[in-house]
Amino acid sequence: MNHIVTVQEAVTAFGDFLEPTDAELAAIEQEMPVILADVDLLDAQITTLDRVPSEVDERRIRRARRRALAARVALVNRTVDASLPGGAA
């Protein structure tokens, strides 16, 4: 007879190591504007997958692309300013 053994103890033994650290959470929080802008861009692109994009759709995609690029530029500028000593360029 084979006994069925639970593996919960083996899985939960490493539970503390699976959680994100405070530094990782801070990095995600800092990148959140870029993530949200990318989601908006993908949403605008997905809406036009099954049809020919109208002029309004094209404007929405262009606007979302500009917001995504602006969010990336802002993130890069924040990280560069934070990494320079004294905050000067």
Steps between C-alpha positions, in 0.01 A plus 500: 500500500636844402432783738419842363715754677440872489785721391369811669783508752759481224327773301433737788849456641624742234201734526703785649743492210224523241372839613641813334739706704439862591753607236320299232165648600650850488637433151160378382335808650750724321431325167121499544436807276685324216307179558165680498591696187597176325168344602314798352698466177428128477133566568488752215675256266283203600181688422606530137609139444175382344415809296657772294606781734300815464649847529397512866667163561821621340498813715440291811795274413727796427402666828558179694837448330607855592390447862696173516812665362462797735464264797818318396690828464379614842611170654844522343538862613400407857746211514783708352434786742490257792827332398705817452677631809341822617218460250681712240540406139 
